[in-house]
């Protein structure tokens, strides 16, 4: 799929149609609501009078953007809104969208950042970006990451559907106890504890595990089906990398993930 760049933000100084912008508040309120809404509640959420809201809703009904239930009189998004949403989602390239955020994320974190997706043999690094003074790490594009020995792998092992990860995870668990690397689980019970901790924290972490002296985080990004579509990764020297779950790096990754997931249609 070809890369697609996000549309540029239109400066507020440019002329527009104010009534369209005002009326959009109703559609926005329906999008954020838990379900169909009464006119008075919808108008209040949009910050306008019920009479004014009703006039907009009549036009939106004619266009199919809004529909009204005949028995409850509640309003909800209509079929045209669904078509617009599906068209937008079908044109989104999650990796391209994530790559457009990597410069800012790297500048904020100050360490190497990467993007990983699920491949035929496990998590694969598809984008790699290093700051000028990055510590040398022997990982590159196309590398397949272990599920239990890397933050990337733990992220997918914890959040991807079991049917996808279980065969590879079973193979890695069978090999446990043969590695003397720090932070590696020694049995299936320890492996499950690590994955449960990953789910609890919302991101995966390794400290001196895959590579001595290297720490890293990996956070999931969700699509509109609430499936993990990629993982944002950051790693660096354990001497300078803030590996605290509540630290600045973890916070930056969570925020970037939440923004990307929202733009991809997730409600997580």
Secondary structure as UniProt FT lines:
FT   TURN            12..13
FT   HELIX           18..32
FT   HELIX           39..46
FT   HELIX           50..63
FT   STRAND          66..68
FT   TURN            70..72
FT   STRAND          75..77
FT   HELIX           79..90
FT   HELIX           94..99
FT   TURN            100..101
FT   HELIX           102..109
FT   STRAND          112..119
FT   TURN            120..121
FT   STRAND          122..129
FT   TURN            132..133
FT   TURN            141..142
FT   STRAND          144..145
FT   TURN            147..149
FT   HELIX           151..159
FT   HELIX           162..174
FT   TURN            175..177
FT   TURN            182..183
FT   HELIX           188..201
FT   STRAND          203..207
FT   TURN            212..213
FT   STRAND          214..222
FT   TURN            224..225
FT   STRAND          228..237
FT   TURN            238..240
FT   TURN            245..246
FT   HELIX           248..263
FT   TURN            264..265
//
